Amino acid sequence: MKAVIFDRYGPPDVLALADVDAPHAGQGQIRIRVRAAGINGLDGKIRAGLMRELFEVTMPSGTGSDAAGIVDEVGDGVTGVRAGDPVFGVGRNVLAEHAVLDAWAAVPDGLSFEEAAGFPIPVETAFRLLAQVALKPGQTLLVSGASGGVGTAVVQIARDRGITVIGTASAANQGYLRDLGAVPAVYGDGFADRVRALAPDGVDAALDLSGTGVIADCIALTGNPSTVVSIADFTAPQLGAQVSYQPSDVPGALREAAAMYARGALRIPVESVFPLADAAAAQAHNSAGHAAGRTVVVVPER
Ligand SMILES: NC(=O)c1ccc[n+]([C@@H]2O[C@H](COP(=O)([O-])OP(=O)(O)OC[C@H]3O[C@@H](n4cnc5c(N)ncnc54)[C@H](OP(=O)(O)O)[C@@H]3O)[C@@H](O)[C@H]2O)c1
């Protein structure tokens, strides 16, 4: 089968399309015929060699974790899914014609493979972060970097729970945030004052999704470091804030996201689509960090 691989750490152009043996579903896994794969920041960080301490890579390595497609192999011990079912989920090396998934859910009616492929890591992360800050309806959450993949999910899930969300993004994405249900603010110099003007009594918790040096300001805005969680700034604990990176209940998050989609409460727009052969361009586009919505790679139907 065709798969995107890299044989050394480096910039996006170390990625190449190659012929490799197709993987097979092991115990508790399924294999899919990949129709679309979502690009995450983590993919580029692993490829660049920035995550060596957390994610071991054997070269040559595949890339990508989020995918949607049609089940074509079911591993031992798996129930509730069979060949031919459309699913989306999380695996390894999913930028390929076939991929093995460790966690999945059924694609809900009406959700395209492209959009479904953009869901997994953003929705798992969003549910995990919201469980961690545990706000009640009527409380206020600040989300720094709210217009990306994770932010798009966090804002809608929080709003669905009756939480007020102040989200930061570039000037270009203020309307996008408003449409998601957030009160928008522009990031950068003076952002804490802009947030204070929107929430004079402060905010109850803050999420740093962009890792752009906002932890001290977030702590000043909540008044308590333990109510500040980052997913992208590993220096946050030095100031008493938390970093979250361990996935929690992935299948549960995927099922809950599918249910929210089905009742019209969650959309994660696809911002750009690349063919499998242009995976390097897709990862470069995503790493630039300014997409409103998701970057997705599509695999031609065979
Ligand atoms: N630890 C974990 O479990 C975990 C899980 C998922 C993702 N991540 C990491 O979390 C980060 C976000 O992921 P993502 O998929 O949401 O990324 P993304 O789609 O690229 O979104 C990045 C967001 O950051 C915003 N941003 C850019 N510059 C900023 C600045 N100076 N100040 C504040 N916000 C800024 C962007 O706004 P504009 O587009 O308007 O510029 C956008 O909203 C990535 O680094 C990713 O690797 C970690």
The ligand as an SDF file (V2000), in Angstrom:
LIG
                    3D

 48 52  0  0  0  0  0  0  0  0999 V2000
   -1.0160   18.2900   25.1290 N   0  0  0  0  0  0  0  0  0  0  0  0
   -2.0080   17.7670   24.4050 C   0  0  0  0  0  0  0  0  0  0  0  0
   -2.6860   16.8210   24.8110 O   0  0  0  0  0  0  0  0  0  0  0  0
   -2.2930   18.3560   23.0480 C   0  0  0  0  0  0  0  0  0  0  0  0
   -3.3900   17.8940   22.3270 C   0  0  0  0  0  0  0  0  0  0  0  0
   -3.6960   18.5190   21.1020 C   0  0  0  0  0  0  0  0  0  0  0  0
   -2.8960   19.5670   20.6450 C   0  0  0  0  0  0  0  0  0  0  0  0
   -1.8060   19.9550   21.3640 N   0  0  0  0  0  0  0  0  0  0  0  0
   -0.9740   21.1020   20.9440 C   0  0  0  0  0  0  0  0  0  0  0  0
   -1.7720   22.2450   21.2230 O   0  0  0  0  0  0  0  0  0  0  0  0
   -1.5360   23.2470   20.2430 C   0  0  0  0  0  0  0  0  0  0  0  0
   -2.8650   23.6690   19.6200 C   0  0  0  0  0  0  0  0  0  0  0  0
   -3.3860   22.6230   18.8290 O   0  0  0  0  0  0  0  0  0  0  0  0
   -4.4390   22.9440   17.6880 P   0  0  0  0  0  0  0  0  0  0  0  0
   -4.6250   21.6890   16.9160 O   0  0  0  0  0  0  0  0  0  0  0  0
   -5.6320   23.6200   18.2500 O   0  0  0  0  0  0  0  0  0  0  0  0
   -3.5870   24.0000   16.8190 O   0  0  0  0  0  0  0  0  0  0  0  0
   -4.0380   24.9680   15.6450 P   0  0  0  0  0  0  0  0  0  0  0  0
   -5.2440   24.4040   14.9870 O   0  0  0  0  0  0  0  0  0  0  0  0
   -2.8230   25.2360   14.8480 O   0  0  0  0  0  0  0  0  0  0  0  0
   -4.5020   26.3190   16.4110 O   0  0  0  0  0  0  0  0  0  0  0  0
   -3.5860   27.2090   16.9830 C   0  0  0  0  0  0  0  0  0  0  0  0
   -4.3390   28.3180   17.6870 C   0  0  0  0  0  0  0  0  0  0  0  0
   -3.4080   29.2030   18.3210 O   0  0  0  0  0  0  0  0  0  0  0  0
   -3.7370   30.5260   17.9810 C   0  0  0  0  0  0  0  0  0  0  0  0
   -2.5470   31.3820   18.0760 N   0  0  0  0  0  0  0  0  0  0  0  0
   -1.5580   31.5640   17.1660 C   0  0  0  0  0  0  0  0  0  0  0  0
   -0.6750   32.4780   17.6520 N   0  0  0  0  0  0  0  0  0  0  0  0
   -1.1340   32.8400   18.8900 C   0  0  0  0  0  0  0  0  0  0  0  0
   -0.6900   33.7460   19.8830 C   0  0  0  0  0  0  0  0  0  0  0  0
    0.4260   34.4690   19.7170 N   0  0  0  0  0  0  0  0  0  0  0  0
   -1.4080   33.8720   21.0260 N   0  0  0  0  0  0  0  0  0  0  0  0
   -2.5370   33.1510   21.2310 C   0  0  0  0  0  0  0  0  0  0  0  0
   -3.0300   32.2800   20.3070 N   0  0  0  0  0  0  0  0  0  0  0  0
   -2.3260   32.1300   19.1570 C   0  0  0  0  0  0  0  0  0  0  0  0
   -4.3180   30.4570   16.6090 C   0  0  0  0  0  0  0  0  0  0  0  0
   -5.0860   31.6330   16.3400 O   0  0  0  0  0  0  0  0  0  0  0  0
   -5.0900   32.3100   14.8310 P   0  0  0  0  0  0  0  0  0  0  0  0
   -5.3440   31.1610   13.8790 O   0  0  0  0  0  0  0  0  0  0  0  0
   -6.2470   33.2500   14.8540 O   0  0  0  0  0  0  0  0  0  0  0  0
   -3.7560   32.9400   14.6340 O   0  0  0  0  0  0  0  0  0  0  0  0
   -5.1870   29.2010   16.7560 C   0  0  0  0  0  0  0  0  0  0  0  0
   -6.3780   29.5240   17.4390 O   0  0  0  0  0  0  0  0  0  0  0  0
   -0.5180   22.6570   19.2590 C   0  0  0  0  0  0  0  0  0  0  0  0
    0.7620   23.0820   19.6890 O   0  0  0  0  0  0  0  0  0  0  0  0
   -0.6680   21.1580   19.4560 C   0  0  0  0  0  0  0  0  0  0  0  0
    0.5110   20.4540   19.1360 O   0  0  0  0  0  0  0  0  0  0  0  0
   -1.4870   19.3820   22.5600 C   0  0  0  0  0  0  0  0  0  0  0  0
  1  2  1  0
  2  3  2  0
  2  4  1  0
  4  5  1  0
  4 48  2  0
  5  6  2  0
  6  7  1  0
  7  8  2  0
  8  9  1  0
  8 48  1  0
  9 10  1  0
  9 46  1  0
 10 11  1  0
 11 12  1  0
 11 44  1  0
 12 13  1  0
 13 14  1  0
 14 15  2  0
 14 16  1  0
 14 17  1  0
 17 18  1  0
 18 19  2  0
 18 20  1  0
 18 21  1  0
 21 22  1  0
 22 23  1  0
 23 24  1  0
 23 42  1  0
 24 25  1  0
 25 26  1  0
 25 36  1  0
 26 27  1  0
 26 35  1  0
 27 28  2  0
 28 29  1  0
 29 30  1  0
 29 35  2  0
 30 31  1  0
 30 32  2  0
 32 33  1  0
 33 34  2  0
 34 35  1  0
 36 37  1  0
 36 42  1  0
 37 38  1  0
 38 39  2  0
 38 40  1  0
 38 41  1  0
 42 43  1  0
 44 45  1  0
 44 46  1  0
 46 47  1  0
M  CHG  2   8   1  16  -1
M  END
$$$$
